[in-house]
């Protein structure tokens, strides 16, 4: 290993660089066309909303890279030559490599709508997207956001923070009802509308109309048997219909591609000495319950470290562990640990409690045959990751989890606890074997349980 080149300076690429440097003195070059330095992509919305500056989003000082002998090259890779083992930058410069890590991230989806390339129409993924959004939304009167994913909610909140009226178009009849159970999906609908967003469910885009200057002026929706087509005047259109792996520059390289860069269990591609990490990856053999493509911050971080270990002589297979994720929908926090499907599968059952105010909920999914807990979903309530993950990994039975649930509560000293309500619900459903909530609370209770196991 005489020269490592990393394409992309997001969480996957930079984690790989840091862990290679911890273990080796090999020369490392990171190439990025997006920014000079690594920044937290998930914080882009807070820059727009005025909560942070760009410098606040950089986890490391600018001198960190020189100190750790990690070379940074600002440029766009337009070709990878796996036979000659070099990458070509736009403009003609070539960088040789002995090992190559592709961590090129995602790109915003477009689906060929008429008008999607007009000025004032864009997605939100890169720093350049944020800069363009700043320009395109200055002084506008109304915006339309298309697409019901997490980025759609974030963009709606960003625009709302500047007093820009937003119409939010979601194709599904309830927000992300293909991924969330009906109760949680409905809760998110209510939260979005409670903040003044004009949420239009079951609505698809037909086209975007432009003015004489080539800028967006309206979105036209599709008509149906139950809904007439409508023209929605606007000055800005956010296309937030998901992302896909950023791999177009790899076509013709000899690296096997599908929707993403195909990799084995050690994140190796089909080309010698070429690895891939992060959003651009498509696993050939994903773990049970995991997807082949998972554009998540923490999976990118884990992939980067996995590759670094292998390149430095510690052959390591990628293992993402138990699924988890979290997000915030305006003021509503969401956490999930393990598998919580929109519809229960064969042999699955669920215990669901919702606060009378409709803004907090706890769901536990478990197997009917042995009552082993397989997933937690929290709305407006925080549970500790370590304990939920341990219960799932150990196949802990639901009654034992419920009796110790207070130990999972993240802020028991500051916020009201609702574990008692969940235990009471279980007891009403199972009157023959009532449970009692044990007096284990918060961090102290969690540590007691982890030590005991």
Secondary structure, DSSP 4 states (H G I P E B T S, - for coil): --EEEEE--SHHHHHHHHHHHHH---EEEEEESS-SS---GGGHHHHHTTS--TGGG-SS-TTHHHHTTEEEEE--EEEEETTTTEEEETTS-EEE-SEEEE---EEE-----BTTTSBTEE---SHHHHHHHHHHTTT-SEEEEE--SHHHHHHHHHHHHTT-EEEEEESSSSTTTTTS-HHHHHHHHHHHHHTT-EEEET--EEEEEE-TTSBEEEEEEPP-SSS---EEE-SEEEE-S-EEE--GGGTTSS--BSSSEEE-TT-B-SSTTEEE-GGGEEESSPPTT--S----HHHHHHHHHHHHHHHTT--------S-EEEEEETTEEEEEEE---SS--TTEEEEEEE-TTSS-EEEEEEETTT-BEEEEEEES--B-HHHHHHHHHTT-BHHHHHHTGGGGBTTTTTS---HHHHHHHHHHH-TTS-----S--HHHHHHHHHHH-
